[in-house]
């Protein structure tokens, strides 16, 4: 609206000016040398306007002709730039959906039309990576690292290529150079932090962690947790070398991360040695409520030095009672009670806490049952059956990080270098699936577990004379590889003799151990006395037994028997078979 009003005002002013010029009387005379021109004033103004328009037109034509080459160059450049941008866009899309050939064509087009474009260099490097041409990718990344605008991107690409080539030294040098250029670079700080942790440079790792906090890469809770992890790792390393520094580090770590299991265990150990039993128990209890772990139960059981096994059992029961039955970590408390009960020879209590888990046991449950059978009854058959069952049982929770299972806690993941990556959880390989079991239970295992455990037999003393007992011929035992030869004898009639009182109580003695070596007839030893018939030992299908031939003696095989070693005529005739 304002423009329309302004346009109308200008038209009105122009009309008023033209009317004023037309109303002016008189003539205008122009004299130049011998030339004299005479005209009216309105006509002069009109001719002056035509002359100005002609000058402007001629100037415009001359300017256009002068600027035409530059415009043609800019137009050609813009056209090439547009083609390069089009090639870069479609090349990156081709890399995104994995079309190697299309990405290579667009990379070549982008390099022709936009050779100095940073995105063209990135497309060229990524297309080379997609093809597997690492040498070409490294060359392009080096060119990018030499430029000011793409230096950090080039270092990032070189770092990835060094990791793919398993060049740890080169990778850490590139990451350290990148973190000097940009302290807020997330990938560089994480890489340097992981490398320093892998080398055990805990002071350097703590410095990087403080730098990450200053740059805003991590928040305050994550900083406290990661600092606690690094201090715990340093304390574990210095536990046997510098106990003062280790104690100081772990005490600071337990304040920053009170639920960290290794920090709580080591701090409780130091407090127990300083006779601060109550404080040590509180540290373990706080970590147990967050993450029940066998190491915490072990530290809680031995928090007071000099306690008996029964006292340790009571303390472990108190700790396990703090975890409700509906929580996932409840089984860890029951297993800890079972271990403590076995140490205290409370086998009934150990069986009681393991009873809910016997139908579908884990490896830990099966091994504890095997230990109970061996310690309580001396039943090696049932113990071995439980051990075989442990081979096929599900895995217990373990320290796991990025699919890597470790037997101990570590501050960083050995796969990715991520800090505080290990978690106490069941490994992925042991989780249930829809596939059936690959190993079926053996007949030996089923027979051993189905049979009742051996009972304790006591003999009641008697003062009356015993009746004559006639022993029937004993059934011949099954032939075994390690059985000595048994001589057949006639049935023996035992005479009636008074039976002496037997001391109270007398338990059934375990069967004699099977001899490892058999007697050899060529040694000239007397024949062994007959061994009473016993129940043959049931041997598992996978038990190789004892070798009948016994260990071979290479020296004897080369030289011969003692008879063949005799000298003179006797040795000569013995070697000829006489």
C-alpha positions in Angstrom: 0.0 0.0 0.0 2.8 2.4 0.9 4.5 1.7 -2.5 1.3 2.5 -4.4 0.9 5.8 -2.6 4.6 6.7 -3.2 4.2 5.8 -6.9 1.2 8.1 -7.2 3.0 10.9 -5.4 5.9 10.6 -7.9 3.6 10.7 -10.9 1.8 13.8 -9.5 5.2 15.6 -9.0 6.3 14.7 -12.5 3.0 16.0 -14.0 3.3 19.2 -11.9 6.9 19.7 -13.1 5.9 19.1 -16.8 3.0 21.6 -16.5 5.4 24.2 -15.0 7.9 23.7 -17.8 5.2 24.0 -20.4 3.9 27.3 -18.9 7.3 28.9 -19.0 7.4 31.6 -21.9 10.5 32.7 -23.8 13.2 31.2 -26.0 16.5 29.6 -25.2 19.5 30.5 -27.4 22.7 28.3 -27.4 25.8 29.9 -29.2 29.0 27.9 -29.8 31.6 29.6 -32.1 29.7 30.3 -35.4 26.9 28.0 -34.4 23.7 29.5 -33.0 20.8 27.4 -31.8 17.5 28.8 -30.6 14.6 26.8 -29.1 11.9 27.1 -26.5 12.4 26.1 -23.0 10.0 23.1 -23.0 11.6 21.7 -26.1 15.1 22.0 -24.5 14.0 20.1 -21.4 12.6 17.3 -23.6 15.8 17.1 -25.7 17.9 17.0 -22.5 15.9 14.1 -21.2 16.4 12.1 -24.5 20.1 12.8 -24.3 20.3 11.5 -20.7 18.4 8.3 -21.7 20.7 7.7 -24.6 23.8 8.1 -22.4 22.4 5.6 -19.9 21.6 3.1 -22.6 25.1 3.3 -24.1 26.7 2.9 -20.7 24.6 -0.1 -19.9 25.6 -1.8 -23.2 29.2 -1.1 -22.7 29.1 -2.4 -19.1 27.3 -5.6 -20.2 29.9 -6.3 -22.9 32.7 -5.7 -20.4 31.2 -8.0 -17.7 30.1 -10.8 -20.1 33.3 -13.0 -19.7 33.2 -12.9 -16.0 29.5 -13.8 -15.9 30.2 -16.7 -18.2 33.0 -18.0 -15.9 30.8 -17.7 -12.8 27.9 -19.4 -14.6 30.2 -22.3 -15.6 31.6 -22.5 -12.1 28.1 -22.5 -10.6 27.1 -25.2 -13.0 30.1 -27.3 -12.0 29.4 -26.7 -8.4 25.8 -27.7 -8.7 26.9 -30.9 -10.5 29.4 -31.6 -7.7 26.8 -31.1 -5.0 24.4 -33.4 -6.8 27.1 -36.1 -7.1 28.1 -35.7 -3.4 24.5 -35.9 -2.2 23.7 -39.0 -4.3 27.1 -40.5 -3.5 26.5 -40.3 0.3 23.0 -41.8 -0.2 24.6 -44.6 -2.2 27.1 -45.2 0.7 24.2 -45.2 3.1 22.4 -48.1 1.3 25.7 -49.9 0.5 25.8 -49.5 -3.4 29.6 -49.7 -3.9 29.6 -49.1 -7.7 27.2 -46.2 -7.6 29.1 -44.6 -4.8 32.4 -44.9 -6.7 30.8 -43.3 -9.8 29.5 -40.4 -7.8 32.8 -40.0 -6.0 34.6 -39.7 -9.3 32.1 -37.2 -10.6 32.4 -35.1 -7.4 36.2 -35.2 -7.6 35.9 -33.8 -11.2 33.4 -31.1 -10.6 34.3 -30.1 -7.0 37.8 -31.2 -6.2 38.3 -28.8 -3.3 35.0 -29.5 -1.6 35.5 -31.1 1.8 32.4 -33.2 1.3 33.9 -34.5 -2.0 37.0 -35.6 -0.1 34.8 -37.3 2.5 32.8 -39.1 -0.2 36.0 -40.3 -1.9 37.3 -41.6 1.4 34.1 -43.4 2.4 33.7 -45.0 -1.0 37.2 -46.3 -0.7 36.4 -47.7 2.7 33.2 -49.3 1.4 35.2 -51.0 -1.3 37.9 -52.2 1.2 40.7 -50.1 -0.4 42.3 -49.0 2.8 45.4 -47.5 1.2 43.3 -45.1 -0.9 41.2 -44.3 2.2 44.3 -43.5 4.2 45.7 -41.3 1.4 42.5 -39.2 1.3 42.3 -38.9 5.1 45.9 -37.7 5.2 45.0 -35.1 2.6 42.1 -34.0 4.7 44.3 -33.9 7.8 46.6 -31.4 6.1 43.8 -29.0 5.4 42.7 -26.5 8.1 38.9 -27.0 7.7 39.0 -30.9 7.6 42.0 -31.6 9.9 39.9 -33.1 12.7 37.8 -35.2 10.3 40.9 -36.5 8.6 42.4 -37.5 12.0 39.2 -39.3 12.8 39.4 -41.3 9.6 43.0 -42.1 10.2 42.2 -43.2 13.8 39.5 -45.6 12.5 41.9 -47.1 9.9 44.6 -47.6 12.5 42.1 -49.4 14.7 41.1 -51.7 11.7 44.8 -52.4 11.1 45.3 -53.3 14.8 47.9 -50.5 15.1 47.3 -49.5 18.7 50.3 -47.2 18.9 49.4 -45.3 15.8 45.8 -45.0 17.0 46.7 -43.5 20.3 49.1 -41.0 18.7 46.3 -39.8 16.4 43.8 -39.6 19.2 46.2 -37.6 21.4 46.9 -35.2 18.5 43.2 -34.8 17.9 42.6 -34.0 21.6 45.2 -31.3 21.5 43.4 -29.7 18.6 39.9 -30.1 20.1 39.7 -31.0 23.8 35.9 -31.3 23.5 36.2 -34.1 20.9 34.2 -37.0 22.3 35.8 -39.8 20.3 39.4 -38.6 21.0 38.8 -38.2 24.7 37.2 -41.6 25.0 39.9 -43.2 23.0 42.8 -41.6 25.0 41.0 -42.5 28.2 40.6 -46.1 27.1 44.2 -46.4 26.0 45.6 -44.9 29.3 43.4 -47.3 31.3 44.7 -50.2 29.2 48.3 -49.2 30.0 47.5 -48.7 33.7 48.2 -45.0 33.6 45.5 -44.1 36.2 46.8 -40.6 36.8 46.6 -39.8 33.1 43.2 -41.3 32.9 42.0 -39.2 35.8 43.3 -36.1 34.1 41.4 -36.9 30.9 38.3 -37.5 33.0 38.6 -34.1 34.6 39.1 -32.5 31.2 35.9 -34.3 30.0 34.0 -32.8 32.9 35.4 -29.3 32.1 34.4 -29.6 28.4 30.9 -30.7 29.3 31.2 -34.2 27.7 29.9 -36.0 30.8 27.6 -34.9 33.6 28.4 -34.9 37.3 26.9 -38.3 38.3 28.7 -40.1 35.4 31.9 -38.3 36.4 31.6 -39.5 40.0 31.0 -43.0 38.9 33.9 -43.1 36.4 36.3 -41.5 38.9 35.3 -44.1 41.4 36.0 -46.9 38.9 39.5 -45.5 38.1 40.4 -45.0 41.8 39.3 -48.6 42.5 41.5 -49.9 39.6 44.4 -48.0 41.0 43.8 -49.3 44.5 43.6 -52.9 43.3 46.9 -52.5 41.5 48.7 -50.9 44.5 47.2 -53.2 47.1 50.3 -55.3 47.5 52.8 -52.5 46.6 51.7 -49.3 48.4 48.9 -50.1 50.8 48.6 -46.5 52.0 47.9 -45.1 48.5 45.6 -48.1 47.8 43.6 -47.4 51.0 43.4 -43.7 50.3 42.2 -44.4 46.7 39.6 -47.0 47.6 38.2 -44.8 50.4 37.7 -42.0 48.0 36.2 -44.4 45.5 33.7 -45.8 47.9 32.4 -42.3 48.6 32.0 -41.6 44.9 30.5 -45.0 44.0 29.2 -46.8 47.1 27.5 -49.6 45.0 30.7 -50.6 43.1 31.4 -54.2 44.1 35.2 -54.3 44.0 35.5 -51.0 45.8 33.2 -52.2 48.6 35.1 -55.5 48.9 38.5 -53.8 49.1 37.3 -51.0 51.4 35.7 -53.6 53.8 39.0 -55.5 53.8 41.0 -52.4 54.8 38.4 -51.5 57.5 38.4 -55.0 58.9 42.2 -55.0 59.2 41.8 -51.7 61.1 39.3 -53.4 63.4 36.4 -51.2 62.1 34.0 -54.1 61.8 30.8 -52.1 62.0 31.9 -49.7 59.3 33.1 -52.6 57.1 29.7 -54.3 57.4 27.9 -51.1 56.5 30.0 -50.7 53.3 29.2 -54.3 52.2 25.5 -54.0 53.0 25.1 -50.9 51.0 26.7 -52.5 47.9 24.8 -55.8 48.5 21.4 -54.1 48.4 22.3 -52.6 45.0 24.1 -55.6 43.5 24.3 -59.0 45.3 27.6 -60.6 44.5 29.5 -63.6 45.9 32.6 -61.4 46.7 30.5 -59.2 48.9 29.2 -62.3 50.8 32.7 -63.6 51.2 33.9 -60.2 52.5 31.0 -60.0 54.9 31.6 -63.5 56.2 35.3 -62.7 57.0 34.7 -59.1 58.2 35.7 -60.1 61.7 39.0 -61.9 61.9 39.1 -65.1 64.0 35.4 -66.1 63.8 34.5 -69.8 63.5 32.8 -71.3 60.5 29.4 -71.3 62.3 29.7 -67.6 63.1 30.5 -66.9 59.5 27.4 -68.9 58.5 25.2 -66.8 60.8 26.6 -63.6 59.4 26.1 -64.7 55.8 22.5 -65.6 56.7 22.0 -62.1 58.1 23.3 -60.6 54.9 21.2 -62.8 52.6 18.0 -62.0 54.6 18.4 -58.4 53.4 17.5 -59.4 49.8 13.8 -60.3 49.3 12.9 -63.5 47.5 11.3 -61.7 44.5 14.6 -59.9 43.6 16.9 -61.3 40.9 19.9 -61.4 43.3 18.2 -63.6 45.8 19.9 -66.7 44.5 23.3 -65.2 45.2 22.4 -65.0 48.9 21.3 -68.7 48.9 24.5 -69.8 47.2 26.5 -67.9 49.7 24.6 -69.5 52.6 25.3 -72.9 51.0 29.0 -72.3 50.8 29.2 -71.1 54.4 27.2 -74.1 55.5 29.6 -76.5 53.8 32.5 -74.8 55.5 30.7 -75.2 58.8 29.8 -78.9 58.1 26.1 -78.0 58.2 25.2 -80.2 55.2 21.5 -80.3 56.0 21.3 -76.5 55.9 23.3 -76.5 52.6 20.9 -78.9 51.0 17.9 -77.0 52.3 18.9 -73.7 50.6 19.8 -75.5 47.4 16.6 -77.5 47.2 14.6 -75.0 45.1 17.3 -74.9 42.4 18.1 -78.6 42.0 15.5 -79.3 39.2 17.1 -76.7 36.9 20.5 -76.0 38.4 23.2 -73.7 37.3 26.8 -74.7 37.2 27.4 -73.2 40.7 24.5 -75.1 42.2 25.6 -78.4 40.6 29.2 -78.0 41.8 28.0 -77.2 45.4 25.8 -80.3 45.4 28.8 -82.4 44.2 30.9 -80.9 47.1 28.1 -81.8 49.5 27.9 -85.4 48.4 31.7 -85.8 48.6 32.1 -84.1 52.0 29.0 -85.5 53.7 28.9 -89.1 52.5 32.1 -89.6 50.6 30.0 -90.7 47.7 32.2 -90.1 44.7 29.6 -91.6 42.3 26.9 -89.0 43.1 29.6 -86.3 43.3 30.8 -87.2 39.8 27.2 -87.3 38.6 26.6 -83.7 39.8 29.9 -82.7 38.2 28.8 -84.1 34.9 25.5 -82.3 35.3 27.4 -79.0 35.9 29.0 -79.4 32.4 25.5 -79.1 30.8 24.0 -76.7 33.3 23.3 -73.0 32.7 26.1 -70.5 33.4 26.1 -68.5 36.5 26.3 -64.6 36.4 29.7 -63.4 35.5 31.5 -60.1 34.8 30.4 -59.4 31.2 31.2 -56.4 28.9 30.4 -56.2 25.2 30.0 -60.0 25.0 33.4 -60.6 26.7 33.2 -62.8 29.9 35.9 -62.2 32.5 36.7 -64.1 35.6 37.4 -60.8 37.4 36.3 -57.2 37.3 38.1 -54.9 35.0 37.8 -51.1 34.7 37.5 -51.0 30.9 36.1 -53.3 28.2 38.9 -55.1 26.3 36.7 -55.0 23.2 35.7 -51.4 22.9 37.8 -49.7 25.6 34.7 -48.3 27.2 35.1 -47.3 30.9 32.9 -49.0 33.5 31.6 -51.5 31.0 31.6 -54.7 33.1 28.3 -55.7 34.6 27.5 -58.7 36.8 25.0 -60.6 34.7 24.3 -63.9 33.0 26.4 -64.3 29.7 24.3 -64.2 26.5 25.5 -67.6 25.4 23.8 -69.3 28.4 20.4 -67.6 28.0 17.5 -69.9 27.2 16.6 -70.4 23.6 14.2 -72.4 21.4 16.9 -74.9 20.5 17.0 -78.2 22.3 19.8 -79.5 24.5 22.7 -80.7 22.5 24.0 -83.1 25.2 21.6 -85.5 26.8 22.1 -86.9 30.3 23.9 -90.2 30.5 22.7 -93.4 32.1 25.4 -93.2 34.7 24.3 -89.7 35.8 20.6 -90.8 36.1 21.4 -94.0 38.0 23.7 -92.2 40.4 21.3 -89.4 41.2 18.3 -91.8 41.4 20.0 -94.1 43.9 19.7 -93.1 47.6 22.8 -91.9 49.4 24.7 -94.5 51.4 23.5 -94.8 55.0 25.7 -95.0 58.1 25.8 -98.6 59.5 26.3 -99.2 63.2 26.9 -102.6 64.8 25.1 -103.4 68.0 27.3 -105.3 70.5 26.0 -108.8 71.6 27.2 -110.9 74.5 25.6 -114.2 73.3 27.7 -116.6 71.3 27.1 -116.5 67.6 25.7 -119.5 65.7 27.8 -121.3 63.2 27.7 -119.5 59.9 28.2 -121.3 56.7 29.3 -119.0 53.8 28.0 -119.9 50.4 30.2 -119.5 47.4 30.4 -115.8 46.6 29.3 -114.8 43.1 32.1 -114.1 40.8 32.5 -110.4 40.3 32.4 -108.8 36.9 35.8 -108.8 35.3 37.6 -105.4 35.4 40.7 -104.1 33.9 42.4 -103.4 37.1 41.3 -106.5 39.1 44.0 -108.9 40.3 43.6 -112.6 39.6 41.3 -114.4 42.0 42.0 -118.0 43.0 39.0 -120.3 43.4 38.7 -122.2 46.7 36.3 -124.5 48.3 33.6 -123.2 50.6 34.8 -122.7 54.1 32.8 -123.6 57.2 33.4 -121.2 60.0 33.5 -122.6 63.5 31.4 -121.2 66.3 33.3 -118.8 68.3 32.2 -116.2 70.7 31.8 -112.8 69.1 33.8 -110.0 70.8 31.9 -106.8 71.6 32.3 -104.2 68.9 33.1 -100.6 70.0 30.2 -98.2 69.6 29.7 -96.8 67.1 31.4 -98.4 64.0 30.7 -96.9 60.7 30.9 -98.7 57.4 34.4 -98.3 56.0 34.8 -97.1 52.5 35.8 -99.7 49.9 39.5 -100.1 49.3 41.0 -98.0 46.6 41.6 -99.8 43.3 45.3 -100.6 42.7 46.9 -98.5 40.0 49.5 -101.1 39.0 49.0 -104.8 38.5 51.4 -107.4 39.8 53.6 -108.9 37.2 54.3 -112.7 37.1 57.8 -112.3 35.6 59.1 -110.5 38.7 59.1 -113.7 40.8 56.9 -112.3 43.6 54.6 -114.6 45.6 50.9 -114.7 44.5 48.7 -112.3 46.4 46.2 -113.6 49.0 42.7 -114.0 47.7 40.6 -110.9 48.0 37.0 -111.3 49.2 34.3 -110.6 46.6 33.0 -107.1 46.6 30.3 -105.3 44.7 31.8 -104.3 41.3 32.2 -100.5 40.8 29.8 -99.1 38.2 32.0 -97.3 35.7 30.7 -94.4 33.5 30.6 -94.9 29.8 33.2 -92.2 29.3 35.7 -93.7 31.9 38.7 -95.0 30.1 39.7 -97.2 33.0 43.2 -98.5 33.6 45.5 -99.6 30.8 45.9 -103.4 30.9 49.4 -103.3 29.4 50.6 -100.7 31.9 53.2 -98.0 31.1 55.7 -99.2 28.5 59.4 -99.1 29.3 61.3 -98.2 26.2 64.6 -99.1 27.8 63.3 -102.6 28.6 61.9 -103.1 25.1 65.2 -102.2 23.5 67.4 -104.3 25.7 65.1 -107.1 26.8 64.2 -108.9 30.0 66.7 -109.5 32.8 67.1 -113.0 31.6 68.1 -111.8 28.1 70.6 -109.4 29.6 72.7 -112.3 31.1 76.2 -112.7 29.7 78.2 -115.7 28.6 76.7 -119.0 27.3 73.6 -118.6 29.4 72.7 -115.3 27.8 73.5 -116.6 24.4 71.2 -119.6 24.8 68.5 -117.4 26.4 68.5 -115.1 23.4 68.2 -118.1 21.1 65.1 -119.2 23.0 66.7 -122.1 24.9 
